[in-house]
């Protein structure tokens, strides 16, 4: 693979509007498809914005009518904003593309990043992204004064945490000692070249997630490096670490096309 190129688009006061970053992704994507540039990772912060992937259901969006940008990536609804490091790897992959392998490589780089800061994270089967695991269910505190056996999320498919107070809010999952996502991943592959990518919660105000059903998941929440470590962590600290691990994982990956099983007579 050619050397990975990083472009730091803007952070803090220079945070990049979502539409501007999306337009730049498409421009870089076209250049990469034409082999005019090498594999490229755009790194940035966004001003506060909700974005919805193709599988987002209407009942996962903000109840108050807050605008949501519908995008062409996989996954469901999420939030981007200050304190969150966003990365868009635009990488050419062999065809037929192994999308799952690409997602696993991004997860691996982010798991390594969190470990370098002293936080153990992992994958959760059936759920993309990087997670901080909660306690076993029987060891978690009761919600709303009720035993966990009466947790309405376990029996009511229409239960809506947005309407039921802070004890069910995604931002309070750490206090409930539940599984919580620290990095979300949603991608698209067009013409064999990836778009979109990951969002790592460094030190955001996670209450923004309480207005939606993050990634469509009702029985878990969200985390951040700063909250989990109990100390201030900045984008400036995390940025070079993420770049180093992305470079190591993506440049050294043994890229292979997805295997296609053929029926035998």
C-alpha positions as CSV (number, residue, x, y, z in Angstrom):
1,X,0.0,0.0,0.0
2,X,1.1,3.6,-0.6
3,X,1.9,5.8,2.3
4,X,-1.1,7.0,4.1
5,X,-1.8,10.8,3.9
6,X,-3.4,12.7,6.8
7,X,-5.2,16.0,6.3
8,X,-6.1,18.0,9.4
9,X,-9.1,20.0,8.2
10,X,-10.0,22.0,11.3
11,X,-10.5,21.8,15.0
12,X,-11.9,24.0,17.8
13,X,-12.7,27.5,16.4
14,X,-11.9,26.1,12.9
15,X,-14.3,23.2,13.3
16,X,-15.6,22.1,9.8
17,X,-19.3,22.3,8.9
18,X,-20.6,18.9,8.0
19,X,-21.7,19.8,4.5
20,X,-18.2,21.2,3.8
21,X,-16.5,18.0,5.0
22,X,-18.9,15.9,3.0
23,X,-18.2,17.8,-0.2
24,X,-14.4,17.5,0.5
25,X,-14.9,13.7,1.0
26,X,-16.5,13.4,-2.4
27,X,-13.7,15.4,-4.0
28,X,-11.0,13.4,-2.4
29,X,-12.9,10.2,-3.2
30,X,-12.9,11.0,-6.9
31,X,-9.2,11.8,-6.8
32,X,-8.4,8.5,-5.1
33,X,-10.5,6.5,-7.5
34,X,-8.6,8.1,-10.4
35,X,-5.3,7.3,-8.6
36,X,-4.4,11.0,-8.5
37,X,-3.6,10.8,-4.8
38,X,-2.7,8.2,-2.2
39,X,-5.0,6.8,0.5
40,X,-6.1,9.8,2.6
41,X,-7.6,10.3,6.1
42,X,-9.4,13.6,6.8
43,X,-9.4,14.5,10.5
44,X,-11.5,17.2,12.0
45,X,-14.1,18.3,14.5
46,X,-17.6,19.3,13.5
47,X,-19.9,22.0,15.0
48,X,-22.9,20.2,16.7
49,X,-24.9,18.2,14.1
50,X,-27.0,15.1,13.9
51,X,-26.5,12.8,10.9
52,X,-28.6,9.8,10.0
53,X,-27.4,6.8,8.0
54,X,-29.6,4.8,5.6
55,X,-31.0,2.5,8.3
56,X,-32.3,5.2,10.6
57,X,-35.9,4.8,11.8
58,X,-38.2,7.8,12.3
59,X,-38.6,7.0,16.0
60,X,-34.9,7.3,16.6
61,X,-34.7,11.0,15.5
62,X,-34.9,14.0,17.9
63,X,-38.5,14.4,19.2
64,X,-38.3,18.2,19.1
65,X,-37.7,18.5,15.4
66,X,-34.0,19.3,15.6
67,X,-32.7,19.2,12.0
68,X,-30.9,16.0,11.0
69,X,-28.7,15.6,7.9
70,X,-29.4,12.3,6.0
71,X,-26.3,10.8,4.6
72,X,-25.3,7.9,2.4
73,X,-23.3,5.9,4.9
74,X,-24.3,2.8,6.6
75,X,-25.6,2.7,10.2
76,X,-28.2,4.8,12.0
77,X,-28.4,8.2,13.6
78,X,-25.6,9.8,15.6
79,X,-24.2,13.1,16.8
80,X,-21.0,15.0,15.9
81,X,-19.7,18.0,17.7
82,X,-17.0,19.7,19.8
83,X,-14.8,17.3,21.8
84,X,-15.2,14.5,19.3
85,X,-12.4,13.5,16.9
86,X,-13.9,12.6,13.5
87,X,-11.9,10.7,10.9
88,X,-12.8,10.0,7.3
89,X,-10.4,7.4,5.8
90,X,-10.7,7.5,2.0
91,X,-8.9,4.3,0.9
92,X,-8.9,2.1,-2.2
93,X,-9.6,-1.5,-1.4
94,X,-9.4,-4.6,-3.6
95,X,-12.6,-5.8,-5.1
96,X,-14.9,-7.4,-4.2
97,X,-14.6,-5.2,-1.2
98,X,-14.5,-6.7,2.3
99,X,-16.4,-4.0,4.2
100,X,-16.3,-5.9,7.5
101,X,-12.5,-6.2,7.4
102,X,-12.2,-2.4,6.8
103,X,-14.5,-1.7,9.8
104,X,-12.5,-4.1,12.0
105,X,-9.2,-2.3,11.1
106,X,-10.7,1.1,12.1
107,X,-11.9,-0.5,15.4
108,X,-8.4,-2.0,16.0
109,X,-6.7,1.4,15.6
110,X,-9.2,3.1,18.0
111,X,-8.9,0.3,20.6
112,X,-5.1,0.7,20.5
113,X,-5.5,4.5,20.9
114,X,-7.8,4.1,24.0
115,X,-5.3,1.5,25.5
116,X,-2.5,4.0,25.1
117,X,-4.4,6.4,27.3
118,X,-5.1,3.7,29.9
119,X,-8.6,2.7,29.0
120,X,-9.5,-0.9,28.1
121,X,-12.1,-1.1,25.3
122,X,-13.3,-3.8,23.0
123,X,-15.8,-4.9,20.3
124,X,-19.3,-6.1,21.0
125,X,-20.6,-8.9,18.9
126,X,-23.2,-7.7,16.4
127,X,-22.5,-4.0,17.2
128,X,-19.9,-2.0,15.3
129,X,-17.7,0.6,17.0
130,X,-15.6,0.5,20.1
131,X,-17.1,-0.1,23.5
132,X,-16.4,0.1,27.2
133,X,-18.0,-2.9,28.7
134,X,-20.4,-2.6,31.7
135,X,-20.8,-4.8,34.7
136,X,-22.7,-8.0,34.5
137,X,-26.4,-7.3,34.6
138,X,-26.9,-8.7,38.1
139,X,-24.3,-6.3,39.5
140,X,-25.7,-3.1,38.0
141,X,-27.5,-0.6,40.2
142,X,-31.3,-0.6,40.1
143,X,-33.0,2.0,37.8
144,X,-35.6,4.3,39.3
145,X,-35.8,2.4,42.5
146,X,-36.8,-0.8,40.7
147,X,-34.9,-4.0,40.5
148,X,-33.4,-4.8,37.1
149,X,-35.9,-7.5,36.6
150,X,-38.4,-4.7,36.1
151,X,-36.3,-2.7,33.7
152,X,-38.9,-1.6,31.1
153,X,-36.3,-1.7,28.3
154,X,-36.2,-5.5,28.6
155,X,-39.9,-6.0,28.0
156,X,-41.3,-3.0,26.2
157,X,-40.2,-2.8,22.6
158,X,-41.6,0.8,22.3
159,X,-39.9,2.1,25.4
160,X,-38.4,5.5,24.7
161,X,-35.4,6.6,26.9
162,X,-35.8,10.1,25.6
163,X,-39.1,10.4,27.5
164,X,-38.2,8.8,30.7
165,X,-35.7,11.0,32.6
166,X,-32.0,11.0,33.2
167,X,-31.8,7.5,34.7
168,X,-32.3,6.1,31.2
169,X,-30.3,8.7,29.3
170,X,-27.5,7.4,27.0
171,X,-25.1,9.9,28.6
172,X,-25.6,8.3,32.0
173,X,-24.8,4.8,31.0
174,X,-21.5,4.9,32.9
175,X,-23.3,5.7,36.1
176,X,-25.6,2.7,35.4
177,X,-22.4,0.6,34.6
178,X,-23.9,-0.5,31.3
179,X,-22.1,-1.1,28.0
180,X,-21.3,2.3,26.4
181,X,-19.9,3.2,23.0
182,X,-16.9,5.4,22.9
183,X,-16.3,5.4,19.1
184,X,-18.9,5.0,16.4
185,X,-18.2,3.8,12.9
186,X,-20.3,4.2,9.8
187,X,-18.9,3.8,6.2
188,X,-19.8,3.7,2.6
189,X,-17.8,2.1,-0.2
190,X,-18.3,3.4,-3.8
191,X,-16.3,2.2,-6.8
192,X,-14.0,0.3,-4.4
193,X,-13.1,3.4,-2.4
194,X,-14.2,4.0,1.2
195,X,-15.9,7.1,2.6
196,X,-17.2,8.3,6.0
197,X,-15.5,6.6,8.9
198,X,-15.3,7.0,12.7
199,X,-16.1,9.4,15.5
200,X,-14.1,9.0,18.8
201,X,-15.6,10.7,21.9
202,X,-12.7,12.5,23.5
203,X,-14.3,15.1,25.8
204,X,-17.7,16.0,24.3
205,X,-20.9,17.0,26.1
206,X,-22.5,13.6,25.8
207,X,-25.9,15.0,26.7
208,X,-26.3,15.8,23.0
209,X,-26.9,12.0,22.5
210,X,-29.9,12.1,24.9
211,X,-32.1,13.7,22.2
212,X,-31.8,10.7,19.9
213,X,-31.5,6.9,20.0
214,X,-27.8,6.7,19.3
215,X,-27.1,4.2,16.6
216,X,-30.6,2.9,17.2
217,X,-29.5,1.1,20.4
218,X,-31.8,1.5,23.4
219,X,-30.1,-0.7,26.0
220,X,-26.7,0.9,26.1
221,X,-25.2,4.3,26.1
222,X,-22.2,6.5,25.2
223,X,-18.8,7.2,26.8
224,X,-15.9,9.5,26.4
225,X,-12.2,9.2,27.1
226,X,-12.3,12.1,29.6
227,X,-15.3,10.7,31.6
228,X,-13.9,7.2,31.7
229,X,-10.4,8.3,32.8
230,X,-11.7,10.9,35.2
231,X,-9.4,13.6,33.9
232,X,-9.2,16.1,31.1
233,X,-8.2,14.8,27.7
234,X,-8.0,17.0,24.7
235,X,-8.2,16.5,20.9
236,X,-4.7,17.9,20.7
237,X,-3.4,15.0,22.9
238,X,-5.4,12.3,21.0
239,X,-4.8,13.4,17.4
240,X,-1.2,12.2,17.0
241,X,-1.9,9.0,18.7
242,X,-4.9,8.2,16.5
243,X,-2.8,9.1,13.4
244,X,0.0,6.8,14.5
245,X,-2.3,3.8,15.1
246,X,-4.2,4.4,11.9
247,X,-1.0,4.5,10.0
248,X,0.3,1.3,11.6
249,X,-3.0,-0.6,11.0
250,X,-4.0,0.7,7.6
251,X,-0.5,0.8,6.0
252,X,0.4,-2.7,7.2
253,X,-2.9,-4.4,6.5
254,X,-2.8,-7.4,4.2
255,X,-5.6,-6.2,2.0
256,X,-7.5,-9.0,0.3
257,X,-10.8,-9.1,-1.6
258,X,-13.8,-10.5,0.0
259,X,-14.2,-14.2,-0.5
260,X,-17.2,-15.2,-2.5
261,X,-18.6,-18.7,-1.9
262,X,-19.7,-20.5,-5.0
263,X,-22.2,-23.3,-5.0
264,X,-20.9,-26.7,-6.0
265,X,-22.9,-29.2,-7.9
